[in-house]
């Protein structure tokens, strides 16, 4: 199982809950496009907006973050962390970014989500090593979070800071190989959403099967968490000043082949969600406005630069388009 492709591994994520066969790959669309489901999408993405392919030739791209005038991103199956400039120049920043020695070629155990930290470093999720590390300015790596009450984390995936400086992250089992939840290496009894504040790590959500993308509303009073599958949804929580959650509700329900993956929010409160068929854009009330379709699977996205540039990690390629609405940039973003 260690040599499985990302597509096969994520198919397991949806298939291992029952006896159904693994999901087949849906036919790829012939070209990228923007589908307007509601006229109000025009206020977010201007009619005629083009989707550009910035760079290609990767294994499976994930975890995008704007940093020092470039897009940093993870190649999950390539086990590398790279950066691409606006003109498409690619540089490898960290080899073996998943943190496992001698990883099998093509396994989905590289790095994943990243977030700038308040001390100027970057936090990076290592799927293979099952931990979050700090990446220094010299690209050195130091351990940050790897266990809860003496038990190893599953496989940290996506992460975000709130305005108080608390770190929130999802911990699905995608970095495990023998059936994921059934893997004997799994030590925690759940796939949690964790909150880390003042040196204390707390599992704040433990009843989601595969928590994945995570983000906050512009006022930080609502937390959004996407569940990859087998039931695909985005759950919203009210967030109190002390970080406790209340009033959970499934805001968005989805179906189709694939899963709910990356999630970002713009300054108008719209939710940009990678899901079956591409990236769907919803209002904060859960109304679907439109969809960005790509010729390959979209895994995640990031707002970049002035906040009006949207980069998409689409399997083997990096795509880009412009948004009329400014996106929420990471709290401690480096805006060079």
TILO-182814 format. One record per residue (C-alpha): x, y, z. Coordinates in steps of 0.05 Angstrom, whole numbers, always signed. Each point is the difference from the previous one (the first is absolute). Example, Ala and Ser with C-alpha at 12.3 -4.5 7.8 and 13.67 -1.06 7.14 Angstrom:
2
<site east="+246" north="-90" up="+156"/>
<site east="+27" north="+69" up="-13"/>
This chain:
336
<site east="+0" north="+0" up="+0"/>
<site east="+59" north="+47" up="+9"/>
<site east="+7" north="+8" up="-75"/>
<site east="-72" north="+21" up="-11"/>
<site east="-13" north="+62" up="-40"/>
<site east="-36" north="+60" up="+31"/>
<site east="-62" north="-15" up="-40"/>
<site east="-3" north="-72" up="+25"/>
<site east="+13" north="+21" up="+71"/>
<site east="-55" north="+51" up="+0"/>
<site east="-46" north="-51" up="-32"/>
<site east="+13" north="-44" up="+60"/>
<site east="-19" north="+59" up="+44"/>
<site east="-70" north="-4" up="-29"/>
<site east="-3" north="-75" up="-10"/>
<site east="+26" north="-31" up="+63"/>
<site east="-62" north="+16" up="+40"/>
<site east="-40" north="-52" up="-39"/>
<site east="+8" north="-58" up="-47"/>
<site east="-10" north="+41" up="-64"/>
<site east="+57" north="-3" up="-51"/>
<site east="+50" north="+57" up="-4"/>
<site east="-25" north="+61" up="-37"/>
<site east="+15" north="+4" up="-74"/>
<site east="+32" north="+63" up="-27"/>
<site east="-51" north="+45" up="-33"/>
<site east="+16" north="+23" up="-71"/>
<site east="+40" north="+64" up="+0"/>
<site east="-33" north="+61" up="-32"/>
<site east="+31" north="+23" up="-65"/>
<site east="+18" north="+69" up="+25"/>
<site east="-5" north="+47" up="+59"/>
<site east="-60" north="+44" up="+7"/>
<site east="-41" north="+42" up="+48"/>
<site east="-72" north="-20" up="+8"/>
<site east="-47" north="+54" up="+25"/>
<site east="-57" north="-31" up="+39"/>
<site east="-24" north="+65" up="+31"/>
<site east="+8" north="+70" up="-32"/>
<site east="+31" north="+27" up="+65"/>
<site east="+63" north="-38" up="-17"/>
<site east="+16" north="+58" up="-47"/>
<site east="+15" north="+42" up="+61"/>
<site east="+53" north="-51" up="+21"/>
<site east="+30" north="-23" up="-67"/>
<site east="-8" north="+47" up="-58"/>
<site east="-31" north="-28" up="-64"/>
<site east="+55" north="-18" up="-49"/>
<site east="+51" north="-15" up="+54"/>
<site east="+53" north="-48" up="-26"/>
<site east="+30" north="-59" up="+37"/>
<site east="+75" north="-5" up="-13"/>
<site east="+45" north="-61" up="+8"/>
<site east="+62" north="+27" up="+36"/>
<site east="+42" north="-64" up="+5"/>
<site east="-9" north="-75" up="-9"/>
<site east="+36" north="-67" up="+4"/>
<site east="-10" north="-16" up="+74"/>
<site east="-25" north="-62" up="+36"/>
<site east="-59" north="+26" up="+41"/>
<site east="+0" north="+73" up="+23"/>
<site east="-28" north="+23" up="+66"/>
<site east="+8" north="+48" up="+58"/>
<site east="+10" north="+67" up="-38"/>
<site east="+23" north="+62" up="+38"/>
<site east="+24" north="+68" up="-25"/>
<site east="+69" north="+16" up="+27"/>
<site east="+55" north="+50" up="-20"/>
<site east="-33" north="+16" up="-67"/>
<site east="-9" north="-73" up="-20"/>
<site east="-48" north="-57" up="+10"/>
<site east="+27" north="-54" up="+46"/>
<site east="-34" north="-67" up="-10"/>
<site east="+8" north="-73" up="+17"/>
<site east="+7" north="-57" up="-48"/>
<site east="-32" north="-55" up="+41"/>
<site east="+20" north="-59" up="-43"/>
<site east="+66" north="+32" up="-22"/>
<site east="+20" north="+10" up="+73"/>
<site east="+25" north="+71" up="-13"/>
<site east="-18" north="+70" up="+20"/>
<site east="+9" north="+50" up="-57"/>
<site east="-12" north="+72" up="-18"/>
<site east="-24" north="+29" up="-65"/>
<site east="+8" north="+73" up="-21"/>
<site east="-56" north="+39" up="-36"/>
<site east="+36" north="-12" up="-66"/>
<site east="+2" north="-75" up="+11"/>
<site east="+71" north="-11" up="+24"/>
<site east="+2" north="-59" up="+48"/>
<site east="+51" north="-12" up="+56"/>
<site east="+5" north="-60" up="+46"/>
<site east="+4" north="+26" up="+71"/>
<site east="-3" north="-63" up="+42"/>
<site east="+14" north="-71" up="-25"/>
<site east="-31" north="-58" up="+39"/>
<site east="-50" north="+50" up="+29"/>
<site east="-43" north="-56" up="+29"/>
<site east="+53" north="-16" up="+51"/>
<site east="+8" north="-75" up="-11"/>
<site east="+68" north="-28" up="-18"/>
<site east="+3" north="-38" up="-66"/>
<site east="-74" north="+6" up="-17"/>
<site east="-29" north="-44" up="-55"/>
<site east="-6" north="+35" up="-66"/>
<site east="-69" north="+28" up="-14"/>
<site east="-28" north="-11" up="+70"/>
<site east="-45" north="+55" up="+27"/>
<site east="+43" north="+18" up="+60"/>
<site east="+30" north="+67" up="-18"/>
<site east="-14" north="+66" up="+34"/>
<site east="-69" north="+31" up="-4"/>
<site east="-30" north="+63" up="+31"/>
<site east="+42" north="+60" up="+20"/>
<site east="-11" north="+63" up="+40"/>
<site east="+44" north="+59" up="+19"/>
<site east="+13" north="+1" up="+75"/>
<site east="+4" north="+63" up="+44"/>
<site east="+75" north="-9" up="+11"/>
<site east="+16" north="+7" up="-74"/>
<site east="+7" north="-75" up="-13"/>
<site east="-48" north="-42" up="-40"/>
<site east="-38" north="-59" up="+28"/>
<site east="-3" north="-60" up="-47"/>
<site east="-40" north="-64" up="+7"/>
<site east="+41" north="-62" up="-14"/>
<site east="-46" north="-57" up="-19"/>
<site east="+53" north="-54" up="+2"/>
<site east="+31" north="+19" up="+66"/>
<site east="-69" north="+15" up="+29"/>
<site east="+18" north="+66" up="+30"/>
<site east="+2" north="+76" up="-9"/>
<site east="+69" north="+31" up="-6"/>
<site east="+28" north="+70" up="-3"/>
<site east="+36" north="+22" up="-63"/>
<site east="+52" north="+53" up="+13"/>
<site east="+24" north="+55" up="-47"/>
<site east="+58" north="-45" up="-19"/>
<site east="-51" north="-57" up="-14"/>
<site east="+24" north="-38" up="+61"/>
<site east="-53" north="-44" up="+33"/>
<site east="-15" north="-5" up="+74"/>
<site east="-54" north="-43" up="+32"/>
<site east="-60" north="+38" up="+27"/>
<site east="-60" north="-46" up="+14"/>
<site east="+1" north="-76" up="-8"/>
<site east="-43" north="-32" up="+54"/>
<site east="-59" north="+9" up="+47"/>
<site east="+6" north="-28" up="+70"/>
<site east="+56" north="-46" up="-22"/>
<site east="-36" north="-26" up="-62"/>
<site east="+24" north="+17" up="-69"/>
<site east="-42" north="+44" up="-45"/>
<site east="-32" north="-33" up="-60"/>
<site east="+23" north="+42" up="-58"/>
<site east="-8" north="+76" up="+8"/>
<site east="-31" north="+29" up="-63"/>
<site east="-23" north="+73" up="+0"/>
<site east="+12" north="+55" up="+50"/>
<site east="-21" north="+72" up="+16"/>
<site east="+11" north="+51" up="+55"/>
<site east="-56" north="+40" up="+32"/>
<site east="+7" north="+73" up="+21"/>
<site east="+19" north="-19" up="+71"/>
<site east="+61" north="-38" up="-25"/>
<site east="-29" north="-69" up="+12"/>
<site east="+17" north="-52" up="-53"/>
<site east="-55" north="-46" up="-27"/>
<site east="+14" north="-61" up="-43"/>
<site east="-33" north="-61" up="-29"/>
<site east="+28" north="-70" up="+12"/>
<site east="-29" north="-52" up="-48"/>
<site east="+37" north="-66" up="-10"/>
<site east="+21" north="+11" up="-73"/>
<site east="+74" north="-11" up="+16"/>
<site east="-15" north="-71" up="+25"/>
<site east="-1" north="-57" up="-49"/>
<site east="-31" north="-64" up="+25"/>
<site east="-73" north="+20" up="-6"/>
<site east="+11" north="+66" up="+34"/>
<site east="-45" north="-4" up="+62"/>
<site east="+15" north="-75" up="+1"/>
<site east="+75" north="+12" up="-2"/>
<site east="+34" north="-30" up="+62"/>
<site east="+45" north="+61" up="+2"/>
<site east="-60" north="+44" up="+15"/>
<site east="+2" north="+19" up="+74"/>
<site east="-57" north="+50" up="+9"/>
<site east="-72" north="-26" up="+2"/>
<site east="-26" north="+57" up="-43"/>
<site east="+17" north="+46" up="-59"/>
<site east="-2" north="+66" up="+36"/>
<site east="+2" north="+74" up="-10"/>
<site east="+51" north="+26" up="+50"/>
<site east="+10" north="+68" up="+32"/>
<site east="+69" north="+20" up="+27"/>
<site east="+3" north="+60" up="+46"/>
<site east="+46" north="+21" up="+56"/>
<site east="+39" north="-64" up="-5"/>
<site east="-61" north="-45" up="+6"/>
<site east="-27" north="-46" up="-55"/>
<site east="-74" north="-16" up="+2"/>
<site east="-43" north="-44" up="-46"/>
<site east="-60" north="+46" up="-9"/>
<site east="-38" north="-41" up="-53"/>
<site east="+2" north="-76" up="+2"/>
<site east="-63" north="-22" up="-36"/>
<site east="+19" north="+12" up="-73"/>
<site east="+23" north="-59" up="-42"/>
<site east="+52" north="+36" up="-43"/>
<site east="+9" north="+74" up="+19"/>
<site east="+40" north="+35" up="-53"/>
<site east="-5" north="+74" up="-21"/>
<site east="-7" north="+52" up="+55"/>
<site east="-11" north="+75" up="+3"/>
<site east="-33" north="+58" up="+37"/>
<site east="-51" north="+52" up="-19"/>
<site east="+29" north="+71" up="-7"/>
<site east="-21" north="+18" up="+71"/>
<site east="+28" north="-66" up="+27"/>
<site east="-66" north="-15" up="+34"/>
<site east="-15" north="-60" up="-44"/>
<site east="+44" north="-61" up="-13"/>
<site east="-9" north="-40" up="-64"/>
<site east="+25" north="-72" up="-6"/>
<site east="-8" north="-43" up="-62"/>
<site east="-12" north="-75" up="+7"/>
<site east="+33" north="-38" up="-58"/>
<site east="-47" north="-59" up="+3"/>
<site east="-35" north="-47" up="-4"/>
<site east="-53" north="+53" up="+16"/>
<site east="+26" north="+64" up="-31"/>
<site east="-18" north="+64" up="+36"/>
<site east="+25" north="+65" up="+30"/>
<site east="-18" north="+8" up="+72"/>
<site east="-4" north="+69" up="+33"/>
<site east="+12" north="+14" up="+74"/>
<site east="-9" north="+63" up="+41"/>
<site east="+66" north="+18" up="+34"/>
<site east="+1" north="+32" up="+69"/>
<site east="+56" north="+47" up="+23"/>
<site east="+33" north="-57" up="+39"/>
<site east="+1" north="-45" up="-61"/>
<site east="-57" north="-46" up="+20"/>
<site east="-48" north="-20" up="-55"/>
<site east="-76" north="-3" up="-1"/>
<site east="-60" north="-4" up="-46"/>
<site east="+29" north="-50" up="-51"/>
<site east="-39" north="-3" up="-65"/>
<site east="+12" north="-31" up="-67"/>
<site east="+0" north="+61" up="-44"/>
<site east="+17" north="-33" up="-67"/>
<site east="-17" north="-70" up="-23"/>
<site east="+33" north="-30" up="-62"/>
<site east="-1" north="-64" up="-41"/>
<site east="+38" north="-28" up="-59"/>
<site east="+66" north="-34" up="-13"/>
<site east="+58" north="+28" up="+39"/>
<site east="+0" north="+35" up="+67"/>
<site east="-1" north="+66" up="+37"/>
<site east="+72" north="+24" up="+5"/>
<site east="+29" north="+70" up="+6"/>
<site east="-40" north="+59" up="+26"/>
<site east="+12" north="+75" up="+0"/>
<site east="-44" north="+61" up="+16"/>
<site east="+1" north="+69" up="-32"/>
<site east="-10" north="+66" up="+35"/>
<site east="-74" north="+2" up="-20"/>
<site east="-9" north="-66" up="+37"/>
<site east="-8" north="-44" up="-61"/>
<site east="+26" north="-72" up="+7"/>
<site east="+45" north="-26" up="-56"/>
<site east="-1" north="-76" up="+5"/>
<site east="+37" north="-53" up="-40"/>
<site east="-50" north="-56" up="-11"/>
<site east="-26" north="-48" up="-54"/>
<site east="+5" north="+35" up="-67"/>
<site east="+47" north="+56" up="+20"/>
<site east="-4" north="+60" up="+46"/>
<site east="-69" north="+22" up="+22"/>
<site east="-15" north="+68" up="+28"/>
<site east="-54" north="+7" up="+53"/>
<site east="-28" north="+58" up="+40"/>
<site east="+7" north="-2" up="+76"/>
<site east="-71" north="-25" up="+1"/>
<site east="+19" north="-60" up="-43"/>
<site east="-29" north="+23" up="-66"/>
<site east="+38" north="-25" up="-61"/>
<site east="+20" north="+56" up="-47"/>
<site east="+47" north="-33" up="-50"/>
<site east="+54" north="-49" up="-15"/>
<site east="+71" north="+2" up="-27"/>
<site east="+12" north="-62" up="-42"/>
<site east="+69" north="-26" up="-18"/>
<site east="+24" north="-56" up="-45"/>
<site east="+29" north="-35" up="+62"/>
<site east="-18" north="-7" up="+73"/>
<site east="+4" north="+64" up="+41"/>
<site east="+26" north="-15" up="+70"/>
<site east="+9" north="+68" up="+31"/>
<site east="+6" north="+75" up="-12"/>
<site east="+32" north="+62" up="+30"/>
<site east="-10" north="+75" up="-5"/>
<site east="+65" north="+34" up="-18"/>
<site east="+33" north="+67" up="-11"/>
<site east="-51" north="+56" up="+10"/>
<site east="-52" north="-52" up="+18"/>
<site east="-35" north="+3" up="-68"/>
<site east="+43" north="-54" up="-32"/>
<site east="-23" north="-71" up="+10"/>
<site east="+48" north="-58" up="-9"/>
<site east="-27" north="-71" up="-6"/>
<site east="+39" north="-64" up="+10"/>
<site east="-29" north="-46" up="-53"/>
<site east="+32" north="-69" up="+3"/>
<site east="+61" north="+6" up="-46"/>
<site east="-7" north="+75" up="-12"/>
<site east="-6" north="+69" up="+32"/>
<site east="-56" north="+46" up="-27"/>
<site east="-16" north="+73" up="+12"/>
<site east="-58" north="+49" up="-9"/>
<site east="-21" north="+68" up="+26"/>
<site east="-56" north="+14" up="+50"/>
<site east="-37" north="+66" up="+7"/>
<site east="-9" north="-14" up="+74"/>
<site east="+62" north="-1" up="+43"/>
<site east="+16" north="-66" up="+34"/>
<site east="+17" north="-10" up="+73"/>
<site east="+75" north="-5" up="+4"/>
<site east="+33" north="-40" up="+56"/>
<site east="+2" north="+38" up="+65"/>
<site east="+77" north="+5" up="+1"/>
<site east="+9" north="+3" up="-75"/>
<site east="+65" north="+26" up="-29"/>
<site east="-26" north="+48" up="-54"/>
<site east="+65" north="+12" up="-37"/>
